[in-house]
């Protein structure tokens, strides 16, 4: 027993919450100092990463617990695979992306190239993207949007593409 100890129910709620977050990490660390939570590590998988990032929002934290520091990384994907399919009425983006900035750039490129199409986002955050990945993926996606229909895939550093061009000059370029 000591003076200045947080209210026991609040501290136990924080401890329970911290342990649930720790269970979602492949490797990591949680610390509860007073009522301030620090969490760091690598998420077990993409679903665990989504759950972790959602649960660490202030409205989901136990009452009285504050977030001191968060350093959680998405799981490492190997191979790092991303793909896009385009068929006039819809664009489906799926696979791994290195961050939310990459997601925003890819969605913007898809909307710019296929403004009347439905864009379906099935992309998941992951670590392990090659250097320059976002620029390459945006470039490949812009080229895909020039076709009548087609698909592209980036697997680590390899790009494959197939599709139907609108005309011969587009096919040649």
C-alpha positions in Angstrom: 0.0 0.0 0.0 1.3 3.4 -0.9 0.1 7.0 -1.2 -0.8 8.4 -4.6 -1.8 5.0 -6.1 -4.5 5.4 -8.8 -8.0 4.2 -8.0 -7.8 0.4 -8.0 -10.8 -0.2 -10.3 -9.5 2.2 -12.9 -6.0 0.7 -12.7 -7.3 -2.8 -13.0 -9.4 -1.8 -16.0 -6.3 -0.3 -17.6 -4.3 -3.4 -16.9 -6.9 -5.7 -18.3 -7.1 -3.5 -21.4 -3.3 -3.5 -21.8 -3.1 -7.3 -21.6 -5.8 -7.6 -24.3 -3.7 -5.4 -26.6 -0.6 -7.4 -25.8 -2.3 -10.6 -26.9 -2.7 -9.0 -30.4 1.1 -8.4 -30.8 3.5 -10.9 -32.4 6.1 -9.3 -30.2 5.9 -6.2 -28.2 5.5 -4.4 -24.9 2.8 -2.7 -22.9 3.4 -0.6 -19.8 0.9 1.0 -17.4 2.6 3.8 -15.5 0.1 5.3 -13.2 -2.9 5.6 -15.5 -0.8 6.2 -18.7 -0.5 3.3 -21.2 2.5 2.8 -23.5 2.3 0.1 -26.2 4.8 -0.9 -28.8 5.4 -3.8 -31.1 4.5 -5.7 -34.3 0.9 -6.7 -34.8 0.3 -10.5 -35.1 -1.5 -10.1 -38.5 -3.5 -7.5 -40.5 -6.8 -8.2 -38.6 -4.9 -7.7 -35.2 -3.5 -4.5 -36.5 -7.0 -3.2 -37.4 -8.3 -4.2 -34.0 -5.3 -2.6 -32.2 -5.6 0.7 -34.0 -9.3 0.9 -33.5 -9.2 0.0 -29.8 -6.5 2.6 -29.1 -8.8 5.5 -30.0 -9.7 7.6 -27.0 -13.4 6.7 -27.0 -12.5 3.0 -26.7 -10.0 3.4 -23.9 -11.1 2.5 -20.4 -12.3 5.6 -18.5 -9.4 7.3 -16.7 -6.6 5.7 -18.8 -4.6 7.9 -21.1 -2.4 6.9 -24.0 1.2 8.0 -23.3 2.9 6.4 -26.4 2.0 4.1 -29.3 4.5 2.5 -31.7 2.7 -0.4 -33.4 3.8 -1.6 -36.8 1.7 -3.7 -39.2 2.9 -7.3 -39.8 5.6 -7.9 -42.3 4.3 -9.4 -45.6 6.6 -11.7 -47.6 6.0 -11.7 -50.4 4.6 -8.1 -50.6 1.8 -8.5 -53.1 -0.7 -5.9 -54.3 -3.1 -6.0 -57.3 -5.7 -4.0 -59.2 -8.4 -5.2 -61.5 -10.3 -2.8 -63.8 -13.4 -3.7 -65.7 -15.0 -0.3 -66.6 -17.7 -0.4 -64.0 -15.4 -1.2 -61.1 -11.8 -1.0 -59.9 -10.8 -3.5 -57.2 -7.6 -2.7 -55.2 -6.4 -5.5 -53.0 -3.3 -6.8 -51.3 -0.6 -5.1 -49.2 0.2 -1.4 -48.9 2.9 0.2 -46.8 0.7 2.9 -45.2 -2.3 5.1 -45.2 -0.5 7.7 -47.4 -0.1 4.9 -50.1 -3.8 4.1 -49.7 -4.7 7.7 -50.3 -2.5 8.0 -53.4 -3.8 4.8 -54.9 -7.4 5.7 -54.3 -6.9 9.2 -55.8 -5.2 7.6 -58.9 -8.1 5.2 -59.3 -10.7 7.9 -58.9 -8.9 10.2 -61.4 -8.5 7.4 -64.0 -12.0 5.9 -63.6 -14.2 8.6 -62.1 -17.4 6.8 -63.1 -16.4 3.4 -61.7 -17.0 2.0 -58.3 -13.7 1.6 -56.4 -13.5 -1.3 -54.0 -10.7 -1.0 -51.4 -9.5 -4.4 -50.1 -6.0 -3.2 -49.3 -4.3 -4.1 -46.0 -1.4 -2.4 -44.2 1.8 -4.4 -44.0 5.5 -3.8 -43.7 8.0 -5.1 -46.2 7.4 -3.0 -49.3 10.4 -2.4 -51.5 11.8 1.1 -51.7 9.9 3.3 -54.2 6.9 0.9 -54.0 4.1 3.6 -53.8 5.4 5.6 -56.8 5.6 2.3 -58.8 2.1 1.2 -57.8 0.6 4.6 -58.6 2.3 4.6 -62.0 1.1 1.0 -62.8 -2.4 1.9 -61.7 -2.5 5.0 -63.9 -1.5 2.8 -66.9 -4.2 0.3 -66.0 -6.8 3.0 -66.1 -5.9 3.8 -69.7 -7.2 0.3 -70.7 -10.7 -0.9 -71.5 -10.2 -3.6 -68.8 -7.3 -5.4 -67.3 -5.3 -6.3 -64.2 -1.9 -5.6 -62.7 0.0 -7.3 -59.9 3.1 -6.2 -58.0 4.8 -9.0 -56.2 7.9 -7.6 -54.3 9.9 -6.0 -57.2 8.1 -7.8 -60.1 5.2 -6.3 -62.1 2.8 -8.2 -64.3 0.0 -6.7 -66.3 -2.6 -7.9 -68.8 -5.6 -6.2 -70.4 -7.5 -5.0 -73.4 -6.6 -1.7 -74.8 -9.1 0.8 -76.3 -7.1 1.1 -79.5 -3.8 0.1 -81.1 -1.8 3.2 -80.1 -2.8 2.6 -76.4 -1.8 -1.0 -76.7 1.6 0.0 -78.1 2.3 2.5 -75.4 
